[in-house]
Amino acid sequence: MDALSEAVRRGAPVEELASLPVPREYLAAHTRVEDIGMFRGVEDKDVRKSLHVGNVPMPELAPDEVLVAVMASSINYNTVWSGTFEPLPTFDFLKAYGRRGRWEARHDRPYHVLGSDAAGVVVRVGDGVRRWRIGDHVGVSPIQVDDQEAATHHDGMLGEGQRAWGYETNFGGLAHYAVVRASQLIPKPAHLTWEEAASTTACAGTAYRMLVSDRGARMKQGDIVLIWGAAGGLGVYAVQLVKHGGGIAVGVVGSEEKAGLLRRLGCDVVINRSELGIGDDDGTDPARVVEAGKRLGRIIRRETGEDPHIVFDYVGRATFGISMFVLRRGGTLVTCGSSTGYHHRYDNRYLWMKLKRVIGCHAANLQEQWESNRLIDMGRIMPMLSRTYPLEQVGEAARLVQQNAHVGKVGVLCLAPEPGLGVTDPGKRARIGEDRLNLLKGA
């Protein structure tokens, strides 16, 4: 391990961090361009075969960037997409991005360092960085924006220069070091461990935008919110936001084990998908959509007395038609993904004749990230980390998510040598309670 990494791990003072050289190479989880065709004709695209862990060259730092020594990261589904080279190889993104200019050209490499979550220590700052210093403990927003683009100043997610960091850009968070724009940084909550902090930014921020933000569903007190995949990385934060916002959370999960965990989380109504009798392909059959929608609607009305005001759907093809059917007149369907397929089929009459709305959300802008992080810092929203792997086993961690065999978030230790480190306010942690902070641990 290089001297700078060792200094970060032992909590060296700022002066020492600034004086030590940045290594020429660093350990990172990455894909390789020569592997793009490895899964052609293969049904089980096992990401353990495509995710490599090894040294890559350290890139030069741009004036508006910081170098973060990554203590921990976590798995998002875009790591699975990257590892399967679907729906497009991410090297296509990097090549297109690299044509934009000198700094962008750094990203066009025959390897792609993945990861859209990170928590760590700032070890270098570019000449144009004003609000962050070496030694700061930070989390990283998963979205990189172009602050010279007009639309960014209205909403960072609307700019054409908006990209998913570690997916549409290189040098992501599943590594010992990460290159991050200063406009991606948020302060790490002092009561959280490194791995807990790294499990919150992408999913908690996205769920906040989808449900709470004025750019999302604008949830209000008393709203009934149907949450598909409620035990997943996005779902567990959605349940918490609904509960703390005075709403009624209706969660759908795929097993009794996940149902039990969801009840512990305080979800008002928990539904096992087996009760609905739907599979991943049923969402494209109009007759099955109506049948499943009627069954789901009866359960929700039996438990709450009403149809849902909001449907939170990132599952996609298997559920989208049912979501549209079961949503009440004038309700809002908010979506941010399609883990079962992108090509949705639904009966458009249920949209236009019942005056429903569909809102697309993609991660969150920086203000929304800070707002969701504030709730976490206050102990209102809890990290939802279930398991943690070392960086060397990132393939196993991603495979767990690929097979939907996880609950909550799956963490990855990078420079942190073991779980449980990084807490700088143990008093706050004690007041909040270990049982609340580790609700899903080991699940």
N, C-alpha and C positions, 0 to 999 in steps of 0.2 A: 504494500500500500504506500502511496506517495506521502510526503511529509505534510502537505496541506490537508489531505484527508485525515491523517492521524491527528493533526491539531484540531480539526473540527470535531472529531469524535471525543476528544478529551476536554472540549469546551475552552480552548485557548483564548486569550484576550485578543481584542481587535488588532492591536499593534502586531502581534505575532502572525495573525491570519494575513494581514496586509504585506508582511515582509517575506512570506514564503512563496516560492515560485508555483505557478499554475502548471500542473503536469501536462506533458505533450499528448498523452493518451489517457483514456479513462474507461472503466468497465461499464458496459451498457447492454441492455436487451435490445436486439435489433433484428430486422429482416434483411435479406440479401436479394439483390436484383436478379441474380442468376437462378433463384428459386421460384420465380413467378409462375412457371408452368408446372410445378411439382404436383399439383393436385388435379390436373386435367384428367377427367374420366374417373376420379376417385370420389366415392360417395361420402366417406368419413374424412373430412379435411382436418386432421388432427393438428392443432396449432403447436403441439409439443415438437413436431418435426420441423417447423418453419421458424420458430422463435429461437434465436441464438443469443448466447451471453458471452461476450468477449470484448477485448479492447478496441476502441475506435479513436481516431485522431481528435484532439481538442480543437474546436473551431475558434476563429478570431471573434472577439466581442465587438458588436456594433455600438455606436455612441448612446443609443437609447435602451441598451440591454444590460442585464445583470447576469453574473454567473452564480448559480445556486449550487452549493454542495447539498445533494439530495439525501436526506436522512431516511425518508420513506416515501413510497408511492402506493398506488392501488390500481386494480384492473377495472377498466371500462370496456364496454362491448366493442368500442372502436379498435381495441387491441386485437380482439377476435377477428374483426373484419380485415385488419392489416395482416394478420397471420394467415388468413385464408386467401388473401389477394382478391377479395370480393367486397362489394360489387365491381370495384375497379382496383387494380394494383395501386397502392399509394405512391409508387414511384412515378406514376403519371402526374400526380399532384405536385410532387417535388420538382419534376422536370419543367412543368409549366411555371411554377413559382420561380424557379431559378432563372428564367428568362427576363425577369422584371428589373434586375439591376445587380450591382456589385454585391451587396449584402445578401440579397436573395439567392445569388448563385451558390453561396455556401451550402444551401440545403439540397442541391442536386448532387447526390452522392450515390454510389452503388450499394449503400447500406442505409437503413432508416431506423434511427433510434426512436422508440415508441414511448407512449405514456402521456396521458392528459391530466394526471393528478400528481402533486408533489408537495412535500413540506420539507424545509431545510433551512440552511444558513447562507446568507449572502456573503460571498467571498471576493467578488469583484464587481465594480460598477462602471458603466461606460461614462464617458466625459459629459454626456447630456443628461445623466440621471440626477435628479434633484432631491427627491423625497425619501430615498433609501440609502442606507449606509452598510459598509462591511460589518458583519456581525449580527445584523437583524435576523430574527427568526420569522420566517414567512411561509404562507401558503401560496399556491399558484393557481390563478384562474385558468381554465382550460381554453380560453379564447384569446387569440391574438388579433388586434385590430390595427388599422391604418389611421393614426390620429390626424393625418393631413387630408383626410377625405371628409367632405362636408357631412355626409349622412351619418358618419360616426358620432358627430356631436349632437345628433338628434337621438340616436340609439345605436350603440356600438355594434349591435347584431345586424343592422341594416346595411352597413357598408360592404361594398364589393371586396374590400381588402380583408374582411373578417375570415379567419381561418381557425380550425380546430388544432390547437397546439399539440404536437406529438402524434398527429394523425395526418393533417394536411401540411405540417411543417416538420422539419427534422429536429433532432437534439431534445427529445422529450424527457419525461420524468422517470422512466424506468431505467435508472442509471445512477452512477455515483455523482455525476454533475449534469446540470441542465442549463441551457441558454434560454433566458426568459426576458421578454420585454418588461420594462419597469411598469408599464400600464397593465400588467397582468397580476401584480403582487397585491396580496392582502396580508394583514398581520396574523400570525399564528396565535390562536387562543392559548393563553399561558397555562391553562389547567389540563390541556390535552397532551397525550404522548405524541411522538412523531407520527406513528402509524395511524392513530385516530385522526389527527389533523389532516393527514393525506387522504383520508377516506371521505372527506366532506365536500370539497370544492366543486367538483363536476356535477355530482348528483344532487346535492342540497341546493346549489345555485340554480340548476335547471328546474327542479321541482318548485322552487320559489317563484321563478318567472312564470311557469305554467299556471300556478294556482293563485298567487298573491298579487303579482305585478299588474299594473294597469295595461301591460302589453299581453297579458295572459287572460285567464278566466275571471279575474277580479272576484274571487271567492268572498262571500260575506257570511256573517253568523247565520247558522241554521241551514246552510246549503248542504244537501246530500251529495256526496262526491263518490262516484264509483271509481275504484282504483284497480286496474288490471295489473297483474304481476306485483301485488302489494308487498311481497316479501323480498323483492329484488332490490338492487342498489338505489334505483329511483323511487320505488314504491314505499320503502320504509321511511324515507324523508317526506314523501307526500302524505302518508298517514299522520306523521307528527304535525305537519303544517296545518292539515285539516283540523286536527284535534285542538291545537293551540289557537286556531282562528275561529273557533266556535262552530265548526261544521260537524257533519255526521259522516264518518268514514266507513265506506263499504268496500272491503278488500276481497279480491279474488286471487286465490293461490292454487298451486297444482298438487299439493299433498297435505295430509293431516299433520305431518310434522311442521310444515310451514304455517298451517292454520293455527297450531298451538302457539308458535312464536308470535304470530300476529296478534293473538288475543293478549299475550303478555305485553305487547306494545300498546294496548288500549284501543285497538280498532273496534268500532261499534258493532259492525256486522262482518262476519268472516264467511266466505263462500268457497267451497272446494270446487274446482272446475269440473270434477267428476259428477257433481250434482247437475251440471248443465248438459253433460253428454256431448261435449264438443271436442274436436281435434284440431290440429293445425291447418287442415285443409277444408274444414267446414265453413270457414268464413267466406268462401267463394261460391257456395251453393245457396241460392236465394231461399229455398224451402227450409234448409237447415238453419239458416240465419234467423228466420222468423220463429221457428220452433224454439231455438235456444234463447232468442230474445224474449219470448213469452215466458219461458221458464225462469229466466233471470229476473224479469220484471215482476213476476209473482212473488219471488223470494224477497226482493227489495221492498215491495209494497207491504208484504206481510210483516217485515221487520221494522220498517220506518213509516209506513202509511202513505208514502208518496213515491213518485219516480225521481230519478236523480237529476239535480240541477246541472251537474258537471260530470263529464267522464274524462278520466285521466288515462290515456291510452298510448303506450309505447310498444305494444306487442305487434300491432300491425295487421297483416292480412287475416290472421286467424280470428281477430276480435273486432276489427273496424266496423264491419257491417252490423254486428250485434250492438256495438256502441251507438251507432247512428239510430238503430231501431229503438233501443231501450231509453234513450235520452228523452226527457220531457219536452213538451212544446216550449220553444224559446230558449232551450238549454244550450250549453256550450260543450263541444267536444274539443279537447286540447290534446295535441299529439306532438311527440318529439322523436319518434323512432319507429322502426318496423322490424323487430327482431325475428318475426316469422315470415317476412316477405314484404316487399315494397309496393307491389301491385295490388291495391285494395279494390274490392268490389262491394258496392252497396246500392241500395234502392234510393235513388235521388229524391223520390217523392217524400221520404221521411225528413229530408233536409229542407226542401223549399216549401212544402205545404204546411210544415209545422214550425217554420221560422227558426230553425236551429242555426248554430254557428259552428264553424270549424276553424280553429286557430292553430297554426303551426308555431312551435317554439324550438329553438336550437340553443342549448346552453343558456347563458345569461350575460347581460352586459356588466361592466365593472361595478356600477352602483348597486345592481341587484345582488352581485356577489358579496359586496360589503354588507348589505342589509341581511342576507342570510347568514353571513359570518357573524354578524352582531348577535343574532339569536343564539347561535352556537356558543359564542363567548359569554353570553348571559346565562347559559345553562338551560335555556328554554328548549332548544333542539339538541338532541344527543347524537354523537357519532354512532354509526350502525355497522361496526366492524365485527365480522364473525370469525375470520381466520386470517392468519398472516404467514407468508412464505418468505424465505430469503430470496434475494435477487437471482441467485443461481438456479432456483426452481420456478422461475417466472412462467415457464411452459406449463407446469402443473397448475399454477394459479389460474392462468388463462383458460386452460382446459376445463377447470371446474365451472367457470363462467360460461364457456362455450356449450357445455352440456346442461346448463341451468340446474346444476347440482349444488348451488350455493344459496345462502340467504344474505341479505344486506350487502355489505362490501367485503371484498377480498383484498387484504393489504399485502404489500411487498416491502420488506426491509432492504434498504439500499446501503447507505453508510452506517446506519444504526446497527450496532452489533447484536442487539437483542431487543425484544419488545419491552415497553414500559418506560422508555427513556424520553427526555425532552420536556418534562413537566417543570415549569418555573414558578408556578403558583400552587403549591400543594394544599394550601389552606382553602382556596376556592374548590379544588378537586374534592377535598374532604366534605365541604358543605354540600356539594352537588351529590356526591355519593358514588362509590365504585360500582354498586349494583346497577345504578341507572346508566352509568357510562359504559358498562360492559354487558348490556342486556342480551346481546346476540353472541357473546364470546363463546367460541367452541362449537357453535351450531353448524 
